[in-house]
């Protein structure tokens, strides 16, 4: 997976120590209500299109860029789905905690195509026929299922199970 120059500079200074990074992810639905998923190249698991917000970039712009880069699909944002921190430990030992903003999106064009770098496969899945997904992906999907639901966040003191342990990629 491509490492941004900014993160590469930070890693050169601090090594694998914890980095708090801004992240975005998109729950993209088509007109039939199917969900857009990517099979990640770093761990082979199905997940949602996601990525890091670059310095100077707004979260919405970063998300639309990431969706298109990873999947070939063009999307529009309907609403903010939620916000939470999420820890990750990468196979090389790098530790991150992402302050993730996820968005409910709608597909408006493009053809689902894996980029071969971050995504190995891309596909549309009916909500009742999803591949195996972790609790973190399920939380984001569930909190955006209702188009009119309020923005989700962990209430003060709440320890939601999907947010507690780092994902070992």
Secondary structure, 3 states (H helix, E strand, C coil): CCCCHHHHHHHHHHCCCCEEEEEEEEEEECCCCCEEEEEECCCCCEECEEEECCCCCCHHHHHHHHHHHHHCEEEEEEEEEEEEEEEEECCCCCEEEEEEEEEEEEEEEECCCCCCCCEEEEEEECCCCCCCCCHHHHHHHHCCCCCCCCCEECCCCCCCHHHHCCEEC
